[in-house]
Amino acid sequence: MRARQNKDNSFVHLISDEKLAEFRGMSLRARLHWLEVANVFVNKAIGTKRRALFDSRFETLISKK
């Protein structure tokens, strides 16, 4: 997987066809677990304030505090 930063400061992640096939072969329960773990990791790594800069859905979380 490669990451590239765009002009607008957002990130684009390029995922190989092999990784997509691997994800496609996972059970729905395993996919959901993978997404939940990834979400926790991203929130811990960059925090919700910085994540709100890239994803407007997180603006509601930081405005409640």
N, C-alpha and C positions, 0 to 999 in steps of 0.2 A: 504494500500500500504506500502510495506517495501522497504528500500533502503539498499544496501550492497556495500561496497567498495572493489574492486578487487585489486590484486597485482599491476597492471599497473596503479593504481590511478584513474581508471574510475569507474563509478557508474552503478549498475544494479538495476532497479526498478521492483519489483514483484507486479503485479496487480491481484487482486482477480477475479475469474470468474464472480462474481456478478457485479463488476465495469465494466468489459468488456461487459457484457450483457446490462448494463445501457447505455454505450457509443454506442453500436450497435443499440439501440432503438432510439437514438437521430436522428433528421433530419440532413441532410447534412449541412444545414446552421448553425444549432446549434453546430455541430461538428467543423466546421471551426471557428466559434466564440470562442469556447472553446480552440482550438489550438492557436489562435491568442492571447488570454488573457494569456494562459500559457507561450507562447513565450516572451511576454512583461515582465511577472513576473520573468522568469528565467534571462533575460537580466538585469533587474534592480537588482536582488538579487546577481548575481555573476559577472556581467559585461561581455562585449564581449571579453576582453583579457583573462580572466580565462576560458570563454566558449570555446575559440579557443584551449585550451589545451585538451578539450574533444571532440571537433567537428571541424575537419579541414576546414569545409566550412566557419567558422568565421575568419580564418586566413587572408582572402582577406579583410575583414572589418578593421582589425587592421593594416594591412600593408599600407592602403591608407592614414592613418592619419599621 
